[in-house]
Amino acid sequence: MTGTEGLEGRIVALTGAGRGLGLQIARTLLERGARVVANFRSPSADLEQLREKYPELVLVQGDIAEEEAVVELVDAARGLGRLDAVIHNAGIARDQLLVRMPVEDWDEVHRVNLRSAFLLSKHAVKAMLRQRYGRFVFISSGAAILGNAGQAAYAASKAGLHGLSATVAQEYKSYGIRSVVLAPGLLDTGLGEALNEKIIEEKAGRSMLGIGSGARIAATAAFLASADADYINAVIIRADGGLVY
């Protein structure tokens, strides 16, 4: 195995790090001693401030659904010596009832949420095969498991991560590569911030524990990327406070 126990000294590639949950994951990884190569699409003052505090943070701007950006991210991590873990957090939502959803919205959600995951897996696996070690953490959603009215594209694209993750785990288990899915519920950060109060109240009522903390989800993602989680593989971990309908 490469790296040290836990997160200290591990090199982690992270997507969607510019804001919300991705930014919190980046901060948590750095606080726990990881070296982070962070992808982001739009300029982020918060991410720049984080780099001021942690100069070892490597920033790679680009559209992670395009192969060139994926190659740049993986190469940047390999340039630091290896690639221990990938946390794929990048994602968008274009909410609309199914019969009203433009095909363009469906395609764009799948491009950003699922095509990017395929490309990232393809290129990161190549790096991990050489070192015979690696860990994937795909950030999904409770909507991928239970569905959600108005989120056909989002739920379907996130559910696609479940099949991809399970396949990565099966294909490369003999090379020390592990793959898991982390499926949060409604959070106090990221896409959850864009919802109006009525929807937030209604959705929060579906969870036994209410709205989730982005900081706690970030801590869970960091653990799953660590060496301490090496015996966890091919599972979907629901971190939704007991989401029910």
Order of alpha helices (4+ residues) and beta strands (2+ residues): beta-alpha-beta-alpha-beta-alpha-beta-alpha-alpha-beta-alpha-alpha-beta-alpha-alpha-beta
